[in-house]
Amino acid sequence: MKYAPKKVFIKENNEYVEISYQEYCDKEKTEFKDKLFISLHDMLMEVDEEFYTEFYRERRREKYLRERAIDKGDIYYNSLDTEEFCGEDILIDPDENVAEQVTDKLMAEHIRYIVSLLPSDERELIEALFFKGYSERQWSKISGIPQKTINDRKNKILRELKKNSENLKIFPLNPLTESAEKVRGLFL
């Protein structure tokens, strides 16, 4: 053994009993020859074969992950910890507003739902312009419909969506944040 553990625990009658390291060394080749021990926090503990196997399997996995992280250049944020600073704090964006994110997601779901209620030709136009990112001019070339007609249809559909959205009351259009106002602005 490379070091002398401070304590050694053996099992006697299904209970742990502490012995000295010297006692362990004296009986290691005889009495403890077929027993399994794990090193844990400056202690040696006798364990059963299943626990021993699982313990070292997990330890080997951790070693493998550390080696892999080193090879790939991964950084553990807690390695940046100091007395004044917690490395994991850099993962949190203090400017990020969770309520705003939730509202944006709910508004987007609501918009997709009311768009799904449109007739297929109107839904296709709105999806092309707002979800697929085509400009009116690009959609005009693809669909063969004049750009002015596309603009007029888009404005008509947006007015209908605004009216339908207010009538459905599925999702309240009283946004919690200014960001939701931007999404709501699609209907103005």
N, C-alpha and C positions, 0 to 999 in steps of 0.2 A: 504494500500500500504506500502511496506517495506521501501521505500525510497521516497524522494521528488524530482521529476524530475526538471531540471532547466527550462524547457519550456513545455508548453502544447499547442497543435494546434488542433483547432476544425474546422470543415467545415461549412462555411456559404456561401450560394449561389455558391457552387462548388469551393470555394477558401478557402485556409487555413488562419485562423486568430489566432494569438497568444494571449493566455490568461495566467494569473498567475496560479500557482498551487493552490493557496488559492481559486481563483474563481472556479476552477475545483472542489475542495473539497466541496465548498458550493452548487454546482449544481449537484454533482455526483449522489445523490439519487433521484433527481427530473428530471431536464432537460436532463441529460446525462444518465439516467437510461437504456434506450434501445439502446444506442450508443456503438459502439465497438472501443476500443483503443488498440494500440500496444505500447510497450515500446521499444524505439530505440534511442541509443546514448544519454542517459540522457534526453530524451524527451518522451512525450506521444503524439501520433498522432491518431486522429480519422480516421478510415478506413471503407470501406464497408465490408459486410459479406464475400464476396468471397476472398478479399485480406487478411482479418483476418484469415480465415480458412487455406488458403495456407501458410501464414506466420508461423503460429503455427505448421502446418503439417511439414514444412521444418525444423523448429527449433527442433521438436521432433525427426525427422530423424537424424539430426546432433547429438543430444544427444545420440540416440540409437547407432550410429556409434562410438562415443567416448567411450561409455560403452563397446561396443563389442571389440573395439581395446584394451582397458585396460584389459578385460578378456583374450584376446588372446596374450597379451604382445606386441602388435604392437607399433612401435615407429614413431613419426612424426619427420622427419628430421629437420624441422624448429625449433623444440624444442632444437636443438643443437646449434642454432645461438648464437653468441657472437658479440661483437663489431668488432673483428678482423676476424671472421670466419662465413661463411654462411653454415649451416648444410646441405643444399641441394648440396653443392659442392662435398660432398663425393660420390654422385651418378655418377659423371662424372669421367671417367677413363682418366686421362691426357695422358696415353700411348696409348690409342686407336686411331687409325687412320681411320677416316670415309672413306676417299678415298680408303684405302686398303680394307676395308670391302665391299664397293660397287664393286670394281674390282673383289674381290674374288667371290662375288655373280654372277656377270655377266659372269665370266669365268666358274663357275660351271653350269650356265644355258646353256652356249654355248657348254660345254662338253656334257651335257645331250642331247642337240639337235643333235649334230653330232653322238653320240652313237645311238640315235633313228633311224638314217639313215642306220645303219648296218643291214645285214641279221640277221634273228632271232637267229641262232646258235652262231654267233659272238657277238651279243648284249648280249645274255645270259651269255657268258663267261666273258665279260667285266663287266657286272652288278654284277656277282657273286664275282669277284676278287676285284673290286674297290668300288662298292656301298654297297654290302652286307658284305664285309669284310672277305670273305673266303680266305684261303691261297691256293696256287696251289696244295699242297698235299691234303688239305681237299676237294677241288673241284674235284680232281682226284678220290677220294673215292666215292664221291656223283655221279659223272657222268660216272665213269667206263673208263675214258680216261686216258692214262698214263700221269704222271706229266710232263715229258719231252715234250710230244706233246702239253700239255696245255701251257707250257712256250713258245714254238715255235710259237703257234697260237697267244698267247698274244702279243708277240713282233711284229709279222706280222701285227696284227690288229692295234697296237699303231702306227706303221709306216704309215699305211693307214689313220688312224685318223688324224695324223699330216699333211699329204698331203692334205686330204679333207678339213681340217680346214683352211689351207692356201689358198686353191682354192675357198672356199665358200665366203670368205670375208663378212660373216654375222656379225662377231664381230672381230674387229681388234685385232690381237695377239701382239700388242705392249703394254705390261702391264704398268700400271701406277706406280706399286710398286714392290718391291722385292718379296712380298708375292705372287703376281700373277705369278712370275717366278716359284715358287714351283709347282703351279697348272700346268703351262705350261710344267714343267719338265716331266710330265707324257708322253708327246709325243716325248721326246728325246731318 
